[in-house]
Structure formats: structure tokens, C-alpha cells
């Protein structure tokens, strides 16, 4: 029974060559589209993550430098030596 089904499938593939080729082409295009969209999504996620980390680091460094400048101008809190 199983071997008969295999023989019939192979016969069907070779008797309908155009349909078989178009089916394979559709499967190949579909898989390629999924891989492409996944790759684009991962690239966008990586780019946005690194950009956000860079922006946050610059922002915190800027805030930290402002705090240091303010302490240098006004003096360090709790420092009684002059």
C-alpha cells in the first residue's frame, strides 16, 4: 500500500511537470520571504537596541557631567575643609 502511494506520487509528479515546477517555485519563494522578513526584523531590532543604548549612555554622561560641574562650582556637600 505504502509503495503503491509512492509510485503514484512519483508518476503524478512526472506527468504534471509544469504544476510540480510551479509548486516548488512557490515553496521556494515563500521560504525565502519568511527568511528575509525574519532577517530584516532582527536587523532592525539590533540597530534600535544599540542606538537606544548609545543614546541613553550619552544622556547619562551628560547629566553626570552637569552634576560634577555643579559640585565643582558650589563645593562638595559635606566637605568642611577649605
QUIURBEL-V383700 format. One record per pair of residues at least 4 apart in sequence whose ideal C-beta (glycine too) atoms are under 7 Angstrom apart, sorted by the first residue. I is the first residue (numbers start at 1). J is the second residue. If there is no record, write none. Layout:
# QUIURBEL-V383700
i:I j:J
i:I j:J
This chain:
# QUIURBEL-V383700
i:1 j:5
i:2 j:6
i:3 j:7
i:4 j:8
i:5 j:9
i:6 j:10
i:7 j:11
i:8 j:12
i:9 j:13
i:10 j:14
i:11 j:15
i:12 j:16
i:13 j:20
i:16 j:20
i:17 j:21
i:18 j:22
i:19 j:23
i:20 j:24
i:21 j:25
i:22 j:26
i:23 j:27
i:24 j:28
i:25 j:29
i:26 j:30
i:27 j:31
i:28 j:32
i:29 j:33
i:30 j:34
i:31 j:35
i:32 j:36
i:33 j:37
i:34 j:38
i:35 j:39
i:36 j:40
i:37 j:41
i:38 j:42
i:39 j:43
i:40 j:44
i:41 j:45
i:42 j:46
i:43 j:47
i:44 j:48
i:45 j:49
i:46 j:50
i:47 j:51
i:48 j:52
i:49 j:53
i:50 j:54
i:51 j:55
i:52 j:56
i:53 j:57
i:54 j:58
i:55 j:59
i:56 j:60
i:57 j:61
i:58 j:62
i:59 j:63
i:60 j:64
i:61 j:65
i:62 j:66
i:63 j:67
i:64 j:68
i:65 j:69
i:66 j:70
i:67 j:71
i:68 j:72
i:69 j:73
i:70 j:74
i:71 j:76
i:75 j:79
